[in-house]
Amino acid sequence: MAALAIRPDGHYVDATFGRGGHAAAILAKLGPTGSLLALDRDPNAAEWAKAKFADDGRFQFVWSRFSKLADSVAERGLSGRLNGVLLDLGVSSPQLDDPARGFSFSHDGALDMRMDPTSGASAAHWINRVDEAELERVLVEFGEERFHRRIVRAIIAARRQAPIGTTGRLAAIIASAVPTREAGKHPATRVFQAIRIAINEELYELSVVLPQTVQVLAPGGRLAVISFHSLEDRIVKQFMRKQARGRELPLDLPVAGGPQGVTLRPVGSLARPANLEIAHNPRARSALLRVAERV
């Protein structure tokens, strides 16, 4: 909230509504003329938004991927007028805690993993049909999994015997293939992350929405992005640096004035949760916050 520097009369977007924690905090700081637009592609989030904020005239919800941010903002006449955009990436706690959603190996359930269960192929459909080379690429690129070859061979062998349809079975297959253990980390952690990122196109969605934030923010408006692993954070960091650097010109070309095409300036440094927050909410331990301001 401090990073967004909420103005009582400002216009804001929470592009990852989840269960409305950030939305409630933003609305608490807004006056009667302020507004908040929230986006989420999870239909459960849409139901939650209606139940929690339906009576607040300052609030609107759009059931949508956040890669449609610019369209949603333009439809409400707010392009170039937003005072802040928040992106809280990854999976929400309610999604992780619901076995039916298939995001976690902590509870056995259907292997789904879709942010929007009404759209696209489930993780079970994908894992039983993906070819060996693509599976290996996903585990390396999105999971940075060092035992990827062992795990791929184990998955291919297991699905020949019977389709893989539950989180418990997939986690057990991975655990049997991994020869060593990281302290405090289940051996399936990186694989589950990789599959989730792949079927939800999470890194693609992020790379598409970031340039749109520049279009929709007013001068002085803030972009705040919370990421939870190095792949997301790298994309955010590189985007903000590029926008702060502006157009790159040949080194031997004389140019009058300062850099051209600068759209953002970094605000503060990379922020991490304090020990007290981690103690209260262990899932915050890997959170990284980067903030930039529209110039």
Helices and strands as residue ranges (DSSP letters): E 11-14, H 21-29, E 35-40, H 43-53, E 59-63, G 66-68, H 69-75, E 82-88, H 93-97, G 99-101, H 123-127, H 132-141, H 148-161, H 167-177, H 189-200, H 202-216, E 217-227, H 230-245, E 264-266, H 275-280, G 282-284, E 288-294
